[in-house]
């Protein structure tokens, strides 16, 4: 079976601090603290591996604290193809308000990645990519890399026949979406705010979101998934538009739910599912992640039960 490849150029160790409630300007006593090796591409790889999808992970890691990543990838059975450079991978702080379930992120700067290191990652991808294979480019870019890195990587990967799933934000997303047709990804997963930034206008209604997602599809992106928080997600492809809503559940942590959605989307594409079943699986991954800490899915039976409970409806164009 073809291996899915994830790319994380700016990974992080996510340190989650659980508080009774987050009060800006006040002194807090933590209820709990735990650290997870992460970064968007790593989280996606972990969820895919939990579902049984053969997965390889590459990107850039600091050699001084690579052990948590090595241990995690080995435990999940993920093919570790990271490029190591001197220094420490950054630590991101996540403040979890147990009263509201909301998480406040404090993301630190990452390693300085040189063009030579980026070339090493590209070489690894060249070894891993297969025609029609899936490559997930996810997360922020190191500060030393230009915003168009994802666009250039996508063009090279498409030339090899790969399908690129992109989950980025800010200048990197803007550059990727404004690229020429041959450099556009196969699938993207913006959230509502990111879609608004691309559209240059507020998108207060579902009709507005659908129109903006269709505009991206017409631009040349075959699959557009827009995450909508508690309202689920919108999925647009040549097969139509679907609004998928998650079942009610007890939320343990919202950390990584968007990454799980990307993993579910990728798993659906990998399995060749149609749009409705892909939407159900993506929402089930995200909903399952809400019940777990770290980049982990519940067991397969629970994910399948969540998938069957996802509500979907066709949306008029």
Secondary structure, 3 states (H helix, E strand, C coil): CCCEEEEECCCEEEEEEEECCCCCCCCCCCCEEEEEEECHHHHHHHHHHHHCCCEEEEEEEEHHHCHHHHHHHHHHCCEECCEEECCCCCEEEEEEECCCCCEEEECCCCCCCCHHHHHHHHHHHHHHCCCCCEEEEECCCCCCCCCCHHHHHHHHHHHCCCEEEEECCHHHHHHHHCCCHHHCCCEECCEHHHHHHHHCCCCCCHHHHHHHHHHHHHHCCCEEEEECHHHCEEEEECCEEEEEECCCCCCCCCCCHHHHHHHHHHHHHHHCCCHHHHHHHHHHHHHHHHCCCCCCCCCHHHHHHHHHHCEEEECCC
